[in-house]
Amino acid sequence: MQDNIKRCVILLHGLARTSYSMHKMEQALLDSGYLTANINYPSRTMKIQDLASMAVDKGLATCRSQAASQINFVTHSLGGILVRYFLKKNPLPQLGRVVMLAPPNKGSLLTDKLRNERWYKWLTGPAGQQLGTGQDSIPGLLGTVDYPTGIIAGDKHNPLDNWLAEMIPGKGDGKVSVAHAKVEGMSDFIVLPCSHISIMKQKEVIQQTLYFLDNGRFEHQS
């Protein structure tokens, strides 16, 4: 990193998780010289529109309080949708780069199949109802990205997600398919042997995240 640029990273966790899930990633960012804003937000209680404003505004305030001159994002799952929604509505001149881990960028097939189940509504809340694959879903309405975006998808799943993985055709991480993690306009894309539950804690994912933030691309094997 250039020493004269104070770079901050806003970390946004996934649905039904907390900021603690991003702690290992945050520590790696701090060790690499980045400022951080690891944001906790009530992912199960509000719609995506409200969560995006709440979480990103809080992150921006934290970064700006540290006199950051560049603002980046590292997100897990729903966190990536919040960033896309916010940036579509709000230009951010200080924006640097965005790394999304296992984002349902083309919507969630699980939402399509399970949205009417009582337990699913309880677990995922209003935001979970907005994550389908239809054109009227939030992901379906967001369009392309026009800022430097790197996406890391997983193609392994935790045994606890065996039954969910069976609902998703093709490769996936037990919650999001590899194909549905992609978004038009992305700068780079890589698939790693990780599950949705723990992708943000894996050593190679953390290394690739740092590499993208520094270089605008992932370090692909030759």
Secondary structure as UniProt FT lines:
FT   TURN            3..4
FT   STRAND          7..12
FT   TURN            15..16
FT   HELIX           19..22
FT   HELIX           23..31
FT   TURN            32..33
FT   STRAND          35..39
FT   TURN            43..45
FT   HELIX           48..65
FT   TURN            66..67
FT   STRAND          70..76
FT   HELIX           78..89
FT   TURN            93..94
FT   STRAND          95..101
FT   TURN            105..106
FT   HELIX           109..114
FT   TURN            115..116
FT   HELIX           118..129
FT   TURN            135..136
FT   HELIX           138..141
FT   STRAND          149..154
FT   HELIX           159..161
FT   HELIX           162..165
FT   TURN            166..167
FT   HELIX           178..181
FT   TURN            184..185
FT   STRAND          188..192
FT   TURN            196..198
FT   HELIX           199..201
FT   HELIX           203..215
//
